[in-house]
Amino acid sequence: MTITFVGHGYVGLVTACVFADLGNMVYVVGHTPEKLKRLSSGDPLIFEPGLAELLKKNLAAKRIVFTNSYSETVPKSDVVFIAVGTPPKENGEADLSTVLSVATEIGKNLGDRYTVVSCKSTVPVGTNRMIAHKIEAVMKKGTEFDIASCPEFLREGSALTDTFEPDRVVIGSEAQKATDTLLRLHKPLPGARVLVSIESAEIIKYAANSILATKISYANLISFICEKAGGNVDEVMEGIGLDKRIGRIFLDPGVGYGGSCFPKDVKALISTGSALGVDMSLLTAVEKINDQAKENIVEKIIMNTSGKKIGIWGLAFKPNTDDIRFAPSTYIIKKLLKEAYEICAYDPEASINSKKIFGAKITFTEDPYAATKDADALVILTEWNEFKQINLARVKKSMKTPLIFDGRNIYNPQEMELLGFSYFSVGR
Ligand code: UGA
C-alpha cells in the first residue's frame, strides 16, 4: 500500500518506519527543510533504540521518502495519517490548530483514488469529524475519502517493539471500506482488532493513558502511607499485583509520571469531561498526587542534606529516551536551584535537552561518577540500567557524604545500609 504520514515526531516517524519495513511505500511530510534533510540522511532526530537502524534500512530500500510536498504524496496514498503535535493550551485543552490546518492541506490535495484519512495524533473526542469537515470544505467535487480513528499506543523507549507487537489495533470508523483498508494495512501485525465507532476510538486513547496514570498515582499514594506507617511499597505492590484483576505493571511509585503524554492527556480528559458537565475529581486527584510525588523528594532532600552540593543521575522522563518533556527532573531541579543547591547532573542521553532549559545554571557531566564528586548527596531521578549495577563503593568514595535519595527504588535498602550509605527511597 502507499501511505503518507504528516508529521515525523515519535508517533509519525516510528509508525512510518514500521509500515515501510512491512513493505509499504511510505511518504513522510514535514515542513522544516533542515529536519527533512537530516531525516533523509538517516538521522531520526530523536533517540529511540533501534530507530536509526530501521530508518536507514528502509531509506536504502527506497520505501520511505521525506518531503514537504502534499501534492506529490497525498494523491497517491491509500491512507494518510495525521501525526502532528497537539500540545496543551493554558486551560488544559489540546491545541488542535496544527491538526486542523494539516486536514485542510490534505483536503486540497486528495486525488482520484479512494483515501482513508486517519488521525494518529492524540485528539479529543469529536476531532476526527472536525477533520472530515475541514476536508469537505476544500476538496474537489467527487473526491472519495473516509475518516477513521486509529490511535497509537507506543511508549517511548520501547516504541519499535510496541509498534511491531501491539496488544491491540483500535479502528474507529463508520465506513466498512475504511475499516477494511486499515485492517489490510495492519494485517502483518499481531494483537486483537477492536472495531468501534469513531468516538469510542478517540476516547479509548485518553481512557487508556488516564488509567495508566491513575495506577501510577495510586502506587504513589500507597507509598505515602507506607512511609508514614512503616510498610514497604514494593512488597505491597507485589502483594496486590499478583491478583490478575489488578496486575503488577504500572504500579511503580517514584517521582511522578512525566513525558509528553500522561500529563497532557490526563489534563485534556479532565477538560473534555468538565466541558460535558462530568465531575472529573478522580483525575484531578491523580494530578495532585503526581505533584505531591515530585514535591516529596524535594522535601526529603531539604530536610536531610547538610551541604549544598548535589549530584543528579537521570534527567529523561523515563529510561531509553532523550525526552525531557514534563520530566520530573526539570521540576525538581528548578526547586533545588531556588534553594541555592549547586547541581552536577548526568544522563546518558538527555543532557543536551536539559541544557537547553538550564544552560549554565547547573553542570552536566558525561560520567556518572563525576556527578558524585565531593557531593553532599546523590539524587536518582531516572532508572537507567547503567545505574543498577554501578560500582557503589566507588560512588561512596567519590562523595563527600554517602547520602542517596533514590526516586526510582533501584537499590535494596538493606544492602545500601551495609555499604554505609544513608539511603532514602520511595515508600520503603
Ligand atoms: C505512554 C503510554 O504508556 C503509551 O501507551 C502511549 O502510547 C503514550 O503514552 C502516548 O500517548 O503516546 P510514554 O509516555 O512514552 O507512553 O511512557 P510510559 O512508559 O507510559 O511512562 C510515562 C511516565 O510514567 C514516565 O515518567 C514513567 O517514569 C512513569 N511511570 C511509569 C511510573 O512512574 N511508574 C510506572 O509504574 C510506570
Residues whose N, C-alpha, C, O or C-beta is under 5 A from the ligand:
A	BS01	UGA	E152 F153 L154 R155 E156 I216 F250 L251 D252 G254 G256 Y257 G258 G259 C261 F262 F317 K318
